[in-house]
Amino acid sequence: MIHTYYAVALAPAIAALVAIGAAALWQRRRSLHAQLLAAATVAVSGGWSYVLLDRTPTWQPWLRAVVLVATVLAVAALLVGPRLGPLARRAGIVALAATAIAGLGGPVAYAVATVTTAHSGSLPSAGPAVSGVAGGLRGGPGGAGRAGSGTGAQQLFGTAPPSGRGAGTPPSGSGGAGTSALPGASGRAPGPSSFAGPGGASFAGRGGAGGALSTSAALVRALESHAGSYRWVAATAGSTNAAAYELATGGDAVMAIGGFNNNGGELSLAQFIRYVKAGDIHYFIASGGGGPGGASSSSTQVTAWVSSHYSAETIGGVTVYDLTR
């Protein structure tokens, strides 16, 4: 799957680069090279905006025509305006206005549609709903059809879920983040000071935004017991699970075995055993199946070793092993 979150994270830097380039081109607008480059940039931006808007033909159909006309007008004003003598200033104003409409008409409309629509889950999406778009890589311009269900951004990036499945919920057996609750979670809906985690997992807001997962109080007390005596208060499979317990304890370190989706990681069983013998880890948390990506070889080996050498106990509905006993 393509993570739209990372695409969103790139947007501010790209916007800054575009703004710097636009300012530099405008300062050199009397140069033929700058005129050609500015006109080509506007033509590509306006054309791509038209393509994206055309993927939702029933949503604000007039906007596509406005963007197309503004693009043509902007390109003409940028190329011809500086040669109109006394009318050059007016042509420059037209070029700026038309360029703004051509480049920002589609994004502004998408922004309005996005902020006025309720969203959930951790995968960001923007724009109007596109019917019939299923998940899967769509590629570049022209790569997406009009079949399926999802937003315009989901169609572009290929992350729109098939009908009946929420955003962030992959097909069975896929490596994406699922909707099953994280270990120890109560499953209650997010409240006013909460946020949705991977696959829509509920994080309760203890201490403001980004607070703790609704882990049982008993498990939190166990993890926080003599926390300063250990390098890690616990070890568990997958960093998604580990992060949940770190949030629940207010930041106590939890070892994540296997990486983000529990599909990798370099921790060997021998190294884990050395950490245990050194008294660096208090608990091993086995519940939860190791996170959304399945089990890595390291987490499988560690789990098997722990279960054969230590006694399991249940704290707050979660199976744990005290590695100090």
ZAFI-414033 format. One record per residue (C-alpha): x, y, z. Coordinates in nm, 3 decimals, decimal comma. Layout:
BEGIN
<r><x>X</x><y>Y</y><z>Z</z></r>
...
% end
This chain:
BEGIN
<r><x>0,000</x><y>0,000</y><z>0,000</z></r>
<r><x>0,107</x><y>0,359</y><z>-0,055</z></r>
<r><x>0,101</x><y>0,565</y><z>0,264</z></r>
<r><x>-0,080</x><y>0,889</y><z>0,185</z></r>
<r><x>0,043</x><y>1,018</y><z>0,520</z></r>
<r><x>0,396</x><y>1,050</y><z>0,383</z></r>
<r><x>0,270</x><y>1,225</y><z>0,072</z></r>
<r><x>0,095</x><y>1,477</y><z>0,297</z></r>
<r><x>0,414</x><y>1,521</y><z>0,500</z></r>
<r><x>0,598</x><y>1,623</y><z>0,181</z></r>
<r><x>0,338</x><y>1,886</y><z>0,084</z></r>
<r><x>0,472</x><y>2,182</y><z>0,290</z></r>
<r><x>0,825</x><y>2,141</y><z>0,155</z></r>
<r><x>0,697</x><y>2,109</y><z>-0,202</z></r>
<r><x>0,477</x><y>2,418</y><z>-0,155</z></r>
<r><x>0,774</x><y>2,618</y><z>-0,030</z></r>
<r><x>0,985</x><y>2,510</y><z>-0,328</z></r>
<r><x>0,709</x><y>2,601</y><z>-0,575</z></r>
<r><x>0,664</x><y>2,943</y><z>-0,409</z></r>
<r><x>1,038</x><y>3,016</y><z>-0,425</z></r>
<r><x>1,050</x><y>2,911</y><z>-0,790</z></r>
<r><x>0,743</x><y>3,115</y><z>-0,881</z></r>
<r><x>0,887</x><y>3,427</y><z>-0,717</z></r>
<r><x>1,219</x><y>3,381</y><z>-0,897</z></r>
<r><x>1,046</x><y>3,335</y><z>-1,233</z></r>
<r><x>0,825</x><y>3,641</y><z>-1,181</z></r>
<r><x>1,127</x><y>3,858</y><z>-1,101</z></r>
<r><x>1,278</x><y>3,744</y><z>-1,431</z></r>
<r><x>0,955</x><y>3,758</y><z>-1,631</z></r>
<r><x>1,111</x><y>3,972</y><z>-1,905</z></r>
<r><x>1,353</x><y>3,690</y><z>-1,983</z></r>
<r><x>1,236</x><y>3,453</y><z>-2,257</z></r>
<r><x>1,366</x><y>3,152</y><z>-2,066</z></r>
<r><x>1,169</x><y>3,250</y><z>-1,755</z></r>
<r><x>0,856</x><y>3,310</y><z>-1,962</z></r>
<r><x>0,879</x><y>2,970</y><z>-2,127</z></r>
<r><x>0,947</x><y>2,789</y><z>-1,799</z></r>
<r><x>0,665</x><y>2,971</y><z>-1,619</z></r>
<r><x>0,421</x><y>2,900</y><z>-1,901</z></r>
<r><x>0,519</x><y>2,531</y><z>-1,909</z></r>
<r><x>0,482</x><y>2,504</y><z>-1,530</z></r>
<r><x>0,136</x><y>2,660</y><z>-1,535</z></r>
<r><x>0,030</x><y>2,442</y><z>-1,829</z></r>
<r><x>0,138</x><y>2,121</y><z>-1,652</z></r>
<r><x>-0,017</x><y>2,225</y><z>-1,319</z></r>
<r><x>-0,346</x><y>2,329</y><z>-1,476</z></r>
<r><x>-0,357</x><y>2,020</y><z>-1,694</z></r>
<r><x>-0,298</x><y>1,785</y><z>-1,401</z></r>
<r><x>-0,562</x><y>1,968</y><z>-1,199</z></r>
<r><x>-0,805</x><y>1,912</y><z>-1,485</z></r>
<r><x>-0,719</x><y>1,541</y><z>-1,497</z></r>
<r><x>-0,783</x><y>1,498</y><z>-1,124</z></r>
<r><x>-1,112</x><y>1,688</y><z>-1,138</z></r>
<r><x>-1,217</x><y>1,482</y><z>-1,440</z></r>
<r><x>-1,198</x><y>1,169</y><z>-1,224</z></r>
<r><x>-1,504</x><y>1,296</y><z>-1,039</z></r>
<r><x>-1,708</x><y>1,417</y><z>-1,338</z></r>
<r><x>-2,031</x><y>1,463</y><z>-1,142</z></r>
<r><x>-1,871</x><y>1,671</y><z>-0,866</z></r>
<r><x>-1,863</x><y>2,044</y><z>-0,950</z></r>
<r><x>-1,830</x><y>1,981</y><z>-1,326</z></r>
<r><x>-1,806</x><y>2,355</y><z>-1,397</z></r>
<r><x>-1,477</x><y>2,373</y><z>-1,209</z></r>
<r><x>-1,292</x><y>2,167</y><z>-1,470</z></r>
<r><x>-1,391</x><y>2,413</y><z>-1,741</z></r>
<r><x>-1,286</x><y>2,712</y><z>-1,530</z></r>
<r><x>-0,946</x><y>2,556</y><z>-1,457</z></r>
<r><x>-0,892</x><y>2,473</y><z>-1,824</z></r>
<r><x>-0,986</x><y>2,823</y><z>-1,945</z></r>
<r><x>-0,772</x><y>2,985</y><z>-1,676</z></r>
<r><x>-0,475</x><y>2,768</y><z>-1,773</z></r>
<r><x>-0,497</x><y>2,869</y><z>-2,140</z></r>
<r><x>-0,539</x><y>3,236</y><z>-2,046</z></r>
<r><x>-0,248</x><y>3,227</y><z>-1,802</z></r>
<r><x>-0,012</x><y>3,064</y><z>-2,051</z></r>
<r><x>-0,106</x><y>3,319</y><z>-2,318</z></r>
<r><x>-0,063</x><y>3,614</y><z>-2,081</z></r>
<r><x>0,274</x><y>3,488</y><z>-1,961</z></r>
<r><x>0,406</x><y>3,447</y><z>-2,316</z></r>
<r><x>0,247</x><y>3,745</y><z>-2,489</z></r>
<r><x>0,194</x><y>3,994</y><z>-2,206</z></r>
<r><x>0,552</x><y>4,126</y><z>-2,180</z></r>
<r><x>0,536</x><y>4,220</y><z>-2,552</z></r>
<r><x>0,220</x><y>4,432</y><z>-2,532</z></r>
<r><x>0,401</x><y>4,752</y><z>-2,444</z></r>
<r><x>0,171</x><y>4,982</y><z>-2,242</z></r>
<r><x>-0,066</x><y>4,692</y><z>-2,177</z></r>
<r><x>0,206</x><y>4,472</y><z>-2,030</z></r>
<r><x>0,116</x><y>4,568</y><z>-1,672</z></r>
<r><x>-0,248</x><y>4,473</y><z>-1,721</z></r>
<r><x>-0,141</x><y>4,152</y><z>-1,890</z></r>
<r><x>0,074</x><y>4,075</y><z>-1,587</z></r>
<r><x>-0,223</x><y>4,115</y><z>-1,354</z></r>
<r><x>-0,429</x><y>3,884</y><z>-1,576</z></r>
<r><x>-0,144</x><y>3,633</y><z>-1,580</z></r>
<r><x>-0,122</x><y>3,629</y><z>-1,199</z></r>
<r><x>-0,497</x><y>3,594</y><z>-1,150</z></r>
<r><x>-0,534</x><y>3,325</y><z>-1,416</z></r>
<r><x>-0,232</x><y>3,135</y><z>-1,282</z></r>
<r><x>-0,379</x><y>3,135</y><z>-0,931</z></r>
<r><x>-0,709</x><y>2,995</y><z>-1,058</z></r>
<r><x>-0,537</x><y>2,736</y><z>-1,278</z></r>
<r><x>-0,303</x><y>2,615</y><z>-1,005</z></r>
<r><x>-0,517</x><y>2,655</y><z>-0,694</z></r>
<r><x>-0,874</x><y>2,610</y><z>-0,818</z></r>
<r><x>-0,870</x><y>2,232</y><z>-0,782</z></r>
<r><x>-0,670</x><y>2,217</y><z>-0,455</z></r>
<r><x>-0,888</x><y>2,481</y><z>-0,287</z></r>
<r><x>-1,204</x><y>2,297</y><z>-0,390</z></r>
<r><x>-1,054</x><y>1,971</y><z>-0,258</z></r>
<r><x>-0,965</x><y>2,144</y><z>0,069</z></r>
<r><x>-1,318</x><y>2,275</y><z>0,114</z></r>
<r><x>-1,463</x><y>1,931</y><z>0,039</z></r>
<r><x>-1,221</x><y>1,772</y><z>0,286</z></r>
<r><x>-1,271</x><y>2,003</y><z>0,584</z></r>
<r><x>-1,649</x><y>1,983</y><z>0,550</z></r>
<r><x>-1,650</x><y>1,602</y><z>0,553</z></r>
<r><x>-1,603</x><y>1,389</y><z>0,864</z></r>
<r><x>-1,298</x><y>1,158</y><z>0,848</z></r>
<r><x>-1,164</x><y>0,878</y><z>1,068</z></r>
<r><x>-0,862</x><y>0,649</y><z>1,074</z></r>
<r><x>-0,496</x><y>0,733</y><z>1,019</z></r>
<r><x>-0,473</x><y>0,740</y><z>0,638</z></r>
<r><x>-0,539</x><y>1,095</y><z>0,516</z></r>
<r><x>-0,749</x><y>1,149</y><z>0,207</z></r>
<r><x>-0,876</x><y>1,458</y><z>0,030</z></r>
<r><x>-1,138</x><y>1,562</y><z>-0,217</z></r>
<r><x>-1,476</x><y>1,425</y><z>-0,316</z></r>
<r><x>-1,572</x><y>1,058</y><z>-0,312</z></r>
<r><x>-1,488</x><y>0,859</y><z>-0,623</z></r>
<r><x>-1,718</x><y>0,565</y><z>-0,689</z></r>
<r><x>-1,579</x><y>0,221</y><z>-0,765</z></r>
<r><x>-1,208</x><y>0,267</y><z>-0,686</z></r>
<r><x>-1,050</x><y>-0,032</y><z>-0,514</z></r>
<r><x>-0,708</x><y>-0,049</y><z>-0,351</z></r>
<r><x>-0,389</x><y>-0,107</y><z>-0,543</z></r>
<r><x>-0,127</x><y>0,102</y><z>-0,716</z></r>
<r><x>-0,273</x><y>0,321</y><z>-0,986</z></r>
<r><x>0,041</x><y>0,481</y><z>-1,118</z></r>
<r><x>0,070</x><y>0,828</y><z>-1,271</z></r>
<r><x>-0,152</x><y>1,044</y><z>-1,491</z></r>
<r><x>-0,430</x><y>0,853</y><z>-1,659</z></r>
<r><x>-0,363</x><y>0,546</y><z>-1,447</z></r>
<r><x>-0,691</x><y>0,556</y><z>-1,258</z></r>
<r><x>-1,032</x><y>0,478</y><z>-1,392</z></r>
<r><x>-1,367</x><y>0,573</y><z>-1,252</z></r>
<r><x>-1,456</x><y>0,243</y><z>-1,086</z></r>
<r><x>-1,450</x><y>0,182</y><z>-0,710</z></r>
<r><x>-1,511</x><y>0,378</y><z>-0,393</z></r>
<r><x>-1,293</x><y>0,640</y><z>-0,227</z></r>
<r><x>-1,177</x><y>0,999</y><z>-0,246</z></r>
<r><x>-0,993</x><y>1,166</y><z>-0,530</z></r>
<r><x>-0,664</x><y>1,140</y><z>-0,341</z></r>
<r><x>-0,728</x><y>0,773</y><z>-0,269</z></r>
<r><x>-0,786</x><y>0,713</y><z>-0,638</z></r>
<r><x>-0,464</x><y>0,892</y><z>-0,728</z></r>
<r><x>-0,254</x><y>0,705</y><z>-0,473</z></r>
<r><x>-0,440</x><y>0,374</y><z>-0,498</z></r>
<r><x>-0,546</x><y>0,353</y><z>-0,133</z></r>
<r><x>-0,922</x><y>0,367</y><z>-0,164</z></r>
<r><x>-1,088</x><y>0,074</y><z>0,017</z></r>
<r><x>-1,336</x><y>-0,155</y><z>-0,155</z></r>
<r><x>-1,699</x><y>-0,108</y><z>-0,064</z></r>
<r><x>-1,780</x><y>-0,207</y><z>0,293</z></r>
<r><x>-1,430</x><y>-0,162</y><z>0,431</z></r>
<r><x>-1,305</x><y>0,150</y><z>0,603</z></r>
<r><x>-0,990</x><y>0,338</y><z>0,520</z></r>
<r><x>-0,682</x><y>0,174</y><z>0,666</z></r>
<r><x>-0,835</x><y>-0,175</y><z>0,668</z></r>
<r><x>-0,648</x><y>-0,404</y><z>0,428</z></r>
<r><x>-0,769</x><y>-0,727</y><z>0,275</z></r>
<r><x>-0,713</x><y>-1,039</y><z>0,481</z></r>
<r><x>-0,347</x><y>-1,134</y><z>0,488</z></r>
<r><x>-0,217</x><y>-0,799</y><z>0,365</z></r>
<r><x>0,064</x><y>-0,616</y><z>0,534</z></r>
<r><x>-0,127</x><y>-0,297</y><z>0,608</z></r>
<r><x>-0,261</x><y>-0,178</y><z>0,939</z></r>
<r><x>-0,578</x><y>-0,357</y><z>1,040</z></r>
<r><x>-0,869</x><y>-0,262</y><z>1,255</z></r>
<r><x>-0,826</x><y>-0,513</y><z>1,536</z></r>
<r><x>-0,781</x><y>-0,346</y><z>1,871</z></r>
<r><x>-0,432</x><y>-0,322</y><z>2,010</z></r>
<r><x>-0,348</x><y>-0,544</y><z>2,307</z></r>
<r><x>-0,511</x><y>-0,428</y><z>2,625</z></r>
<r><x>-0,741</x><y>-0,187</y><z>2,448</z></r>
<r><x>-1,093</x><y>-0,151</y><z>2,575</z></r>
<r><x>-1,229</x><y>-0,078</y><z>2,229</z></r>
<r><x>-1,426</x><y>0,226</y><z>2,339</z></r>
<r><x>-1,488</x><y>0,501</y><z>2,089</z></r>
<r><x>-1,260</x><y>0,804</y><z>2,090</z></r>
<r><x>-1,378</x><y>1,087</y><z>2,310</z></r>
<r><x>-1,334</x><y>1,463</y><z>2,276</z></r>
<r><x>-0,966</x><y>1,444</y><z>2,371</z></r>
<r><x>-0,870</x><y>1,139</y><z>2,170</z></r>
<r><x>-0,745</x><y>1,053</y><z>1,825</z></r>
<r><x>-0,770</x><y>0,761</y><z>1,588</z></r>
<r><x>-0,462</x><y>0,546</y><z>1,552</z></r>
<r><x>-0,355</x><y>0,300</y><z>1,280</z></r>
<r><x>-0,657</x><y>0,131</y><z>1,128</z></r>
<r><x>-0,888</x><y>0,341</y><z>1,342</z></r>
<r><x>-0,762</x><y>0,207</y><z>1,678</z></r>
<r><x>-0,895</x><y>0,419</y><z>1,961</z></r>
<r><x>-0,656</x><y>0,623</y><z>2,172</z></r>
<r><x>-0,807</x><y>0,777</y><z>2,483</z></r>
<r><x>-0,690</x><y>1,126</y><z>2,565</z></r>
<r><x>-0,520</x><y>1,111</y><z>2,904</z></r>
<r><x>-0,339</x><y>1,438</y><z>2,942</z></r>
<r><x>-0,455</x><y>1,603</y><z>2,621</z></r>
<r><x>-0,414</x><y>1,523</y><z>2,254</z></r>
<r><x>-0,211</x><y>1,215</y><z>2,180</z></r>
<r><x>-0,271</x><y>1,066</y><z>2,525</z></r>
<r><x>-0,268</x><y>0,699</y><z>2,616</z></r>
<r><x>-0,425</x><y>0,392</y><z>2,466</z></r>
<r><x>-0,711</x><y>0,276</y><z>2,686</z></r>
<r><x>-0,498</x><y>0,003</y><z>2,846</z></r>
<r><x>-0,615</x><y>-0,146</y><z>3,174</z></r>
<r><x>-0,508</x><y>0,034</y><z>3,490</z></r>
<r><x>-0,372</x><y>-0,291</y><z>3,633</z></r>
<r><x>-0,134</x><y>-0,342</y><z>3,341</z></r>
<r><x>-0,021</x><y>0,021</y><z>3,353</z></r>
<r><x>0,058</x><y>-0,014</y><z>3,725</z></r>
<r><x>0,257</x><y>-0,331</y><z>3,659</z></r>
<r><x>0,461</x><y>-0,166</y><z>3,383</z></r>
<r><x>0,527</x><y>0,141</y><z>3,593</z></r>
<r><x>0,634</x><y>-0,063</y><z>3,896</z></r>
<r><x>1,005</x><y>0,010</y><z>3,956</z></r>
<r><x>1,026</x><y>0,137</y><z>3,597</z></r>
<r><x>1,349</x><y>0,321</y><z>3,671</z></r>
<r><x>1,525</x><y>-0,007</y><z>3,743</z></r>
<r><x>1,490</x><y>-0,135</y><z>3,386</z></r>
<r><x>1,611</x><y>-0,027</y><z>3,045</z></r>
<r><x>1,276</x><y>-0,144</y><z>2,908</z></r>
<r><x>0,967</x><y>-0,190</y><z>3,125</z></r>
<r><x>0,847</x><y>-0,446</y><z>2,871</z></r>
<r><x>0,917</x><y>-0,605</y><z>2,535</z></r>
<r><x>0,650</x><y>-0,689</y><z>2,280</z></r>
<r><x>0,613</x><y>-0,771</y><z>1,911</z></r>
<r><x>0,574</x><y>-0,477</y><z>1,673</z></r>
<r><x>0,632</x><y>-0,107</y><z>1,734</z></r>
<r><x>0,259</x><y>-0,031</y><z>1,701</z></r>
<r><x>0,198</x><y>-0,238</y><z>2,013</z></r>
<r><x>0,507</x><y>-0,104</y><z>2,188</z></r>
<r><x>0,404</x><y>0,256</y><z>2,120</z></r>
<r><x>0,062</x><y>0,190</y><z>2,272</z></r>
<r><x>0,219</x><y>0,078</y><z>2,600</z></r>
<r><x>0,467</x><y>0,365</y><z>2,598</z></r>
<r><x>0,177</x><y>0,608</y><z>2,565</z></r>
<r><x>-0,014</x><y>0,431</y><z>2,840</z></r>
<r><x>0,276</x><y>0,462</y><z>3,084</z></r>
<r><x>0,354</x><y>0,821</y><z>2,997</z></r>
<r><x>0,673</x><y>0,743</y><z>2,809</z></r>
<r><x>0,838</x><y>0,444</y><z>2,975</z></r>
<r><x>1,054</x><y>0,259</y><z>2,722</z></r>
<r><x>0,908</x><y>-0,056</y><z>2,565</z></r>
<r><x>1,116</x><y>-0,274</y><z>2,333</z></r>
<r><x>0,956</x><y>-0,321</y><z>1,990</z></r>
<r><x>1,058</x><y>-0,657</y><z>1,844</z></r>
<r><x>1,017</x><y>-0,691</y><z>1,467</z></r>
<r><x>0,976</x><y>-0,332</y><z>1,354</z></r>
<r><x>0,667</x><y>-0,134</y><z>1,260</z></r>
<r><x>0,458</x><y>-0,411</y><z>1,107</z></r>
<r><x>0,646</x><y>-0,689</y><z>1,284</z></r>
<r><x>0,785</x><y>-0,807</y><z>0,952</z></r>
<r><x>1,151</x><y>-0,729</y><z>1,012</z></r>
<r><x>1,392</x><y>-0,626</y><z>1,282</z></r>
<r><x>1,750</x><y>-0,729</y><z>1,351</z></r>
<r><x>1,715</x><y>-0,847</y><z>1,712</z></r>
<r><x>1,848</x><y>-1,200</y><z>1,751</z></r>
<r><x>1,728</x><y>-1,443</y><z>2,015</z></r>
<r><x>2,080</x><y>-1,455</y><z>2,160</z></r>
<r><x>2,085</x><y>-1,079</y><z>2,204</z></r>
<r><x>1,741</x><y>-1,082</y><z>2,364</z></r>
<r><x>1,856</x><y>-1,348</y><z>2,610</z></r>
<r><x>2,156</x><y>-1,133</y><z>2,702</z></r>
<r><x>1,924</x><y>-0,841</y><z>2,775</z></r>
<r><x>1,708</x><y>-1,063</y><z>2,995</z></r>
<r><x>2,005</x><y>-1,204</y><z>3,188</z></r>
<r><x>2,134</x><y>-0,851</y><z>3,243</z></r>
<r><x>1,800</x><y>-0,756</y><z>3,399</z></r>
<r><x>1,726</x><y>-0,494</y><z>3,134</z></r>
<r><x>1,365</x><y>-0,604</y><z>3,062</z></r>
<r><x>1,089</x><y>-0,638</y><z>3,318</z></r>
<r><x>0,797</x><y>-0,794</y><z>3,127</z></r>
<r><x>0,738</x><y>-0,968</y><z>2,797</z></r>
<r><x>0,388</x><y>-0,898</y><z>2,661</z></r>
<r><x>0,270</x><y>-1,182</y><z>2,440</z></r>
<r><x>-0,092</x><y>-1,089</y><z>2,369</z></r>
<r><x>-0,205</x><y>-0,927</y><z>2,048</z></r>
<r><x>-0,054</x><y>-1,155</y><z>1,783</z></r>
<r><x>0,249</x><y>-0,935</y><z>1,727</z></r>
<r><x>0,090</x><y>-0,643</y><z>1,547</z></r>
<r><x>-0,066</x><y>-0,584</y><z>1,210</z></r>
<r><x>0,194</x><y>-0,734</y><z>0,982</z></r>
<r><x>0,218</x><y>-1,090</y><z>1,108</z></r>
<r><x>0,507</x><y>-1,242</y><z>1,301</z></r>
<r><x>0,874</x><y>-1,184</y><z>1,221</z></r>
<r><x>1,125</x><y>-1,461</y><z>1,277</z></r>
<r><x>1,280</x><y>-1,272</y><z>1,569</z></r>
<r><x>0,949</x><y>-1,220</y><z>1,752</z></r>
<r><x>0,849</x><y>-1,580</y><z>1,690</z></r>
<r><x>1,175</x><y>-1,712</y><z>1,833</z></r>
<r><x>1,163</x><y>-1,477</y><z>2,130</z></r>
<r><x>0,802</x><y>-1,566</y><z>2,208</z></r>
<r><x>0,878</x><y>-1,938</y><z>2,195</z></r>
<r><x>1,182</x><y>-1,900</y><z>2,419</z></r>
<r><x>1,003</x><y>-1,685</y><z>2,676</z></r>
<r><x>0,699</x><y>-1,914</y><z>2,693</z></r>
<r><x>0,923</x><y>-2,216</y><z>2,753</z></r>
<r><x>1,132</x><y>-2,055</y><z>3,027</z></r>
<r><x>0,889</x><y>-1,831</y><z>3,216</z></r>
<r><x>0,542</x><y>-1,865</y><z>3,364</z></r>
<r><x>0,258</x><y>-1,676</y><z>3,201</z></r>
<r><x>0,026</x><y>-1,455</y><z>3,402</z></r>
<r><x>-0,270</x><y>-1,240</y><z>3,305</z></r>
<r><x>-0,277</x><y>-0,872</y><z>3,398</z></r>
<r><x>-0,575</x><y>-0,669</y><z>3,289</z></r>
<r><x>-0,672</x><y>-0,931</y><z>3,033</z></r>
<r><x>-0,326</x><y>-0,939</y><z>2,874</z></r>
<r><x>-0,083</x><y>-1,231</y><z>2,887</z></r>
<r><x>0,255</x><y>-1,125</y><z>3,023</z></r>
<r><x>0,574</x><y>-1,291</y><z>3,149</z></r>
<r><x>0,781</x><y>-1,148</y><z>3,431</z></r>
<r><x>1,137</x><y>-1,184</y><z>3,301</z></r>
<r><x>1,285</x><y>-1,108</y><z>3,644</z></r>
<r><x>1,148</x><y>-1,431</y><z>3,796</z></r>
% end
